[in-house]
Amino acid sequence: MKAILFKSPTSPLVVEDIKKPKATKDQVLIKLKYAALNHRDLWIMKEQTQVLSEGIVLGSDGCGVIEDVGEDVDDLWIGSEVVINPSLDWGENPIVQGDKFRILGFPDHGTFAEYIVVSKKYIFEKPEHLTSEQAAAVPLSALTAYRALFSKARLRSKERVLITGIGGGAALWALQFAVAYQAKVFVTSGSDEKLAQAKSLGALGGYNYKDPEWAAKAEKDSAGFDIIIDSAGGNDFNKLIEIAAPGGRIVNFGRTAGNISELSTRLLYWKQLSVLGSTMGTRDEFLSMLDFLESRNLKPVIDKVYPLDQVKEAFQRMETGNQFGKIVLKIS
């Protein structure tokens, strides 16, 4: 089967023929139709120092059809179109992942291939209102946004929400989820075009973070945010502390702008703010997320679809930061 292999940060991604996997025990063999890129894949390629002589198949998101099953799986699954929950071995504690937790696509082979085998506990029927292409753009980013917004921040209707860095998959899901939940949503971006696109999805306002006065404008418009969903971190994180409303919740799940270098401790305690970290989510949250999508007929924003052999171009687009929505690979 064809697969995209990552071998080391100094080696480009290559499309090679590797052995087709076989389903055993509780596993299913999925013939993948589409997969989607995540910033996680980019971080792995930049930061993984280990040389992998045989290569690893990246990719956490995928949608396809079950072609075969192991001996402990009902044959009725064969022919079903499914999506994959990439949050593997979360553990027993819903508050935090356990020691065995990992994300599909590293160190386990992921979805940038024609086939994948996964345990049956990580497969779910494709939502009927989504195409295969759309379904592939759901799992990692939608799960991340759902946990951040509902489990961590505990969003309530009519609350004022700020989502930073709009344009990426998780940020866009957070926007759609919050709008569907009747929140008052605002966004930031370094692109005026992306701000306009976010408003078309229901954002009430947007701020270009390249403007030195953006935080003051946001605070004036909102009188402070009840919830801030952040995937950037970096030097501007302290501005989020400043514009959070008293009793506000700030949830972070990324570091696209680097580590946080400054924090106003006085504002943190005087406003009685909660700063919460979040990563992926549990099986129950994945199920609740899919139910939320279906009940509200929500669909992912797709930026662009590339054939498998143009994966380098796909990652180049992600690295430039020009995308608005998920970047998807067509596999079969």
C-alpha positions as CSV (number, residue, x, y, z in Angstrom):
1,M,0.0,0.0,0.0
2,K,1.1,3.6,-0.5
3,A,2.0,5.6,2.6
4,I,3.6,8.9,3.5
5,L,6.6,8.2,5.7
6,F,8.4,10.5,8.1
7,K,12.0,9.4,8.9
8,S,13.8,12.4,10.4
9,P,13.6,16.2,10.5
10,T,16.3,16.4,7.9
11,S,14.6,14.0,5.5
12,P,11.6,15.1,3.4
13,L,8.4,13.2,3.5
14,V,8.3,10.4,1.0
15,V,5.5,8.4,-0.5
16,E,6.5,4.7,-0.4
17,D,5.0,1.3,-0.8
18,I,4.8,-0.5,2.5
19,K,3.2,-3.8,3.7
20,K,-0.5,-3.6,4.1
21,P,-1.5,-4.2,7.7
22,K,-3.8,-7.0,8.9
23,A,-6.5,-6.8,11.5
24,T,-6.1,-9.1,14.5
25,K,-8.0,-9.6,17.7
26,D,-10.2,-6.5,18.4
27,Q,-8.8,-4.5,15.4
28,V,-10.4,-3.4,12.2
29,L,-8.8,-2.7,8.8
30,I,-9.9,0.6,7.3
31,K,-9.4,1.6,3.7
32,L,-9.0,5.3,4.1
33,K,-10.7,7.8,1.8
34,Y,-9.5,11.0,3.3
35,A,-7.1,12.2,6.0
36,A,-6.5,15.7,7.4
37,L,-3.5,17.6,8.5
38,N,-2.9,19.0,12.0
39,H,-0.3,21.3,13.4
40,R,0.7,18.3,15.5
41,D,2.1,16.7,12.4
42,L,4.2,19.8,11.7
43,W,5.6,19.9,15.2
44,I,6.6,16.3,15.0
45,M,8.5,16.9,11.8
46,K,10.2,19.9,13.3
47,E,11.0,18.7,16.8
48,Q,11.4,14.9,16.6
49,T,15.1,14.2,16.9
50,Q,15.0,10.4,16.6
51,V,15.9,8.9,13.3
52,L,13.3,6.4,12.2
53,S,15.0,4.1,9.7
54,E,11.7,2.4,8.6
55,G,9.7,5.6,8.9
56,I,6.4,6.4,10.7
57,V,3.1,7.2,9.0
58,L,1.9,10.5,10.4
59,G,-1.7,11.7,10.5
60,S,-4.3,11.7,13.3
61,D,-7.5,12.3,11.3
62,G,-9.1,9.9,8.9
63,C,-12.3,8.6,7.3
64,G,-12.7,5.4,5.4
65,V,-14.5,2.1,5.0
66,I,-13.9,-1.0,7.1
67,E,-12.6,-3.7,4.8
68,D,-11.8,-6.5,7.3
69,V,-12.0,-7.2,11.0
70,G,-10.2,-9.3,13.6
71,E,-11.6,-12.4,15.3
72,D,-13.1,-10.4,18.2
73,V,-15.0,-7.9,16.0
74,D,-18.5,-8.4,14.6
75,D,-18.5,-9.0,10.8
76,L,-21.4,-6.5,10.5
77,W,-18.8,-3.7,10.7
78,I,-17.4,-4.7,7.3
79,G,-18.5,-2.1,4.7
80,S,-19.2,0.6,7.3
81,E,-17.9,4.1,6.7
82,V,-16.2,5.3,9.9
83,V,-14.2,8.1,11.5
84,I,-11.4,7.4,13.9
85,N,-11.0,8.8,17.4
86,P,-7.2,9.6,17.5
87,S,-7.2,9.9,21.4
88,L,-5.7,6.5,22.3
89,D,-5.6,4.9,25.7
90,W,-6.8,8.0,27.6
91,G,-7.1,6.1,30.9
92,E,-9.6,6.0,33.7
93,N,-9.5,9.6,34.9
94,P,-11.5,12.0,32.8
95,I,-9.7,15.0,34.3
96,V,-6.3,14.1,32.8
97,Q,-4.8,11.5,30.5
98,G,-2.9,8.6,31.9
99,D,0.7,7.4,31.3
100,K,-0.2,5.2,28.3
101,F,-2.0,8.0,26.5
102,R,-0.9,8.8,23.0
103,I,-2.3,10.4,19.8
104,L,-2.7,8.5,16.6
105,G,0.0,9.2,14.1
106,F,3.1,9.1,16.4
107,P,4.3,6.8,17.8
108,D,1.6,4.6,16.2
109,H,1.2,4.6,12.4
110,G,-1.4,7.2,11.4
111,T,-3.8,8.0,8.6
112,F,-1.5,9.3,5.8
113,A,-1.8,5.9,4.1
114,E,-4.2,3.8,2.0
115,Y,-4.9,1.5,5.0
116,I,-4.8,1.6,8.8
117,V,-5.6,-0.9,11.6
118,V,-7.0,0.4,14.9
119,S,-8.9,-1.1,17.8
120,K,-12.7,-1.2,17.3
121,K,-13.1,1.0,20.4
122,Y,-11.7,3.9,18.4
123,I,-14.1,3.7,15.4
124,F,-17.4,5.5,15.1
125,E,-19.9,5.6,12.2
126,K,-19.5,8.6,10.0
127,P,-22.1,11.3,10.8
128,E,-24.7,11.0,8.1
129,H,-24.8,14.7,7.3
130,L,-21.1,14.8,6.5
131,T,-19.3,13.8,3.3
132,S,-16.2,11.5,3.7
133,E,-14.0,14.6,3.0
134,Q,-15.8,16.6,5.8
135,A,-15.7,13.7,8.2
136,A,-12.0,13.3,7.9
137,A,-11.6,17.0,9.0
138,V,-13.5,16.4,12.3
139,P,-11.7,14.2,14.9
140,L,-8.6,15.8,16.5
141,S,-9.5,19.5,16.1
142,A,-13.2,19.1,17.0
143,L,-12.4,16.9,20.0
144,T,-9.8,19.5,21.2
145,A,-12.2,22.4,20.8
146,Y,-15.1,20.5,22.4
147,R,-13.2,19.6,25.6
148,A,-11.7,23.1,25.8
149,L,-15.0,24.9,25.4
150,F,-17.4,22.6,27.3
151,S,-15.5,20.4,29.7
152,K,-12.8,22.9,30.7
153,A,-14.4,26.4,30.3
154,R,-17.9,25.1,30.9
155,L,-19.5,27.5,28.4
156,R,-22.9,28.9,29.2
157,S,-25.3,30.5,26.8
158,K,-24.9,34.2,26.1
159,E,-21.3,34.3,27.6
160,R,-18.7,36.4,25.9
161,V,-16.1,34.3,24.2
162,L,-12.8,35.2,22.5
163,I,-11.1,32.7,20.3
164,T,-7.5,33.5,19.2
165,G,-5.8,32.7,15.9
166,I,-8.9,32.0,13.9
167,G,-8.3,30.0,10.8
168,G,-6.9,26.8,12.2
169,G,-9.1,23.8,12.6
170,A,-9.6,23.7,16.4
171,A,-10.2,27.5,16.6
172,L,-12.9,27.3,13.8
173,W,-14.6,24.4,15.6
174,A,-14.6,26.4,18.8
175,L,-16.2,29.3,16.9
176,Q,-18.9,27.1,15.4
177,F,-19.6,25.3,18.7
178,A,-19.8,28.5,20.7
179,V,-22.1,30.2,18.1
180,A,-24.3,27.1,18.0
181,Y,-24.5,27.4,21.8
182,Q,-25.7,31.0,21.5
183,A,-22.5,32.6,22.9
184,K,-21.3,36.0,21.9
185,V,-18.1,35.2,20.0
186,F,-15.2,37.4,19.0
187,V,-12.0,36.3,17.3
188,T,-8.4,37.4,16.6
189,S,-6.2,36.9,13.6
190,G,-3.2,38.5,11.8
191,S,-5.4,38.6,8.6
192,D,-8.3,40.9,8.0
193,E,-9.6,38.5,5.4
194,K,-9.8,35.7,8.0
195,L,-11.6,38.1,10.4
196,A,-14.2,38.7,7.7
197,Q,-14.6,35.0,7.0
198,A,-15.0,34.4,10.8
199,K,-17.8,37.0,10.9
200,S,-19.6,35.1,8.1
201,L,-19.6,32.1,10.4
202,G,-21.2,34.1,13.3
203,A,-18.4,36.0,15.0
204,L,-19.7,39.3,16.3
205,G,-16.3,41.0,15.9
206,G,-12.7,40.4,15.1
207,Y,-9.3,42.0,16.0
208,N,-6.1,42.0,14.1
209,Y,-3.4,41.1,16.6
210,K,-0.8,43.0,14.5
211,D,-2.6,46.2,15.7
212,P,-0.9,47.3,19.0
213,E,-4.3,48.5,20.3
214,W,-6.2,45.3,19.5
215,A,-6.6,44.2,23.1
216,A,-7.9,47.6,24.3
217,K,-10.4,47.6,21.5
218,A,-11.5,44.1,22.3
219,E,-12.0,44.9,26.0
220,K,-14.0,48.0,25.1
221,D,-16.3,46.1,22.8
222,S,-16.8,43.2,25.2
223,A,-16.4,44.7,28.7
224,G,-14.2,41.7,29.3
225,F,-14.5,38.1,28.1
226,D,-16.0,35.3,30.2
227,I,-14.0,32.7,28.2
228,I,-10.9,32.9,26.1
229,I,-9.9,29.9,24.0
230,D,-6.2,30.2,23.0
231,S,-4.0,28.0,20.9
232,A,-1.0,30.4,20.6
233,G,0.6,31.1,24.0
234,G,3.6,33.3,23.4
235,N,4.4,36.9,24.4
236,D,0.8,38.2,24.0
237,F,-0.7,35.8,26.5
238,N,-0.6,38.4,29.2
239,K,-3.0,40.5,27.1
240,L,-5.5,37.7,27.6
241,I,-5.2,38.1,31.3
242,E,-5.9,41.8,31.0
243,I,-9.0,41.5,28.8
244,A,-10.6,38.5,30.7
245,A,-13.6,39.4,32.8
246,P,-13.5,38.9,36.6
247,G,-14.1,35.2,37.2
248,G,-13.1,34.4,33.6
249,R,-11.7,31.2,32.2
250,I,-8.7,31.0,29.8
251,V,-8.1,27.7,28.2
252,N,-4.9,27.0,26.2
253,F,-4.2,24.0,24.0
254,G,-1.3,25.1,21.8
255,R,1.9,27.1,21.5
256,T,2.0,28.3,17.9
257,A,3.5,31.6,19.2
258,G,5.9,29.9,21.6
259,N,6.1,29.6,25.4
260,I,4.4,32.2,27.6
261,S,7.0,34.7,28.8
262,E,5.1,37.0,31.0
263,L,2.0,36.8,33.3
264,S,0.4,39.4,35.4
265,T,0.1,37.6,38.7
266,R,-1.8,40.4,40.4
267,L,-4.5,40.4,37.8
268,L,-4.6,36.7,37.8
269,Y,-5.5,36.5,41.5
270,W,-7.4,39.8,41.8
271,K,-9.7,38.9,39.0
272,Q,-10.0,35.3,40.3
273,L,-9.2,33.9,36.9
274,S,-8.9,30.3,35.9
275,V,-6.1,29.4,33.5
276,L,-6.6,25.9,32.2
277,G,-4.6,23.6,30.0
278,S,-6.3,21.1,27.7
279,T,-5.2,18.3,25.4
280,M,-7.5,16.2,23.2
281,G,-10.3,14.4,25.1
282,T,-11.9,11.3,26.4
283,R,-14.1,8.7,24.5
284,D,-17.2,10.1,26.2
285,E,-16.2,13.6,25.0
286,F,-15.7,12.3,21.5
287,L,-19.2,10.8,21.5
288,S,-20.7,14.0,22.9
289,M,-18.8,16.0,20.2
290,L,-20.2,13.8,17.4
291,D,-23.7,14.1,18.9
292,F,-23.3,17.9,19.1
293,L,-22.3,18.0,15.4
294,E,-25.2,15.9,14.2
295,S,-27.9,17.6,16.3
296,R,-26.9,21.0,15.0
297,N,-25.9,20.0,11.5
298,L,-22.4,21.5,11.9
299,K,-19.8,20.9,9.2
300,P,-16.1,21.6,9.1
301,V,-14.6,24.5,7.2
302,I,-12.4,22.9,4.5
303,D,-9.5,25.1,3.2
304,K,-8.1,22.9,0.4
305,V,-7.9,19.3,-0.6
306,Y,-4.7,17.8,-2.0
307,P,-4.0,14.4,-3.5
308,L,-1.8,12.1,-1.5
309,D,1.3,12.7,-3.6
310,Q,1.1,16.4,-3.0
311,V,1.5,16.2,0.7
312,K,4.6,18.4,0.7
313,E,2.5,21.2,-0.9
314,A,-0.2,20.6,1.7
315,F,2.3,21.1,4.6
316,Q,3.8,24.1,2.9
317,R,0.4,25.7,2.9
318,M,-0.1,24.9,6.6
319,E,3.3,26.3,7.5
320,T,2.7,29.6,5.8
321,G,-0.4,30.0,8.0
322,N,-2.5,31.1,5.0
323,Q,-5.2,28.4,5.4
324,F,-8.7,29.1,6.7
325,G,-10.0,25.7,7.7
326,K,-8.8,22.1,7.5
327,I,-6.3,21.0,4.9
328,V,-7.3,17.5,3.7
329,L,-5.6,14.7,1.8
330,K,-7.5,12.6,-0.8
331,I,-6.3,9.1,-0.4
332,S,-8.6,7.0,-2.5
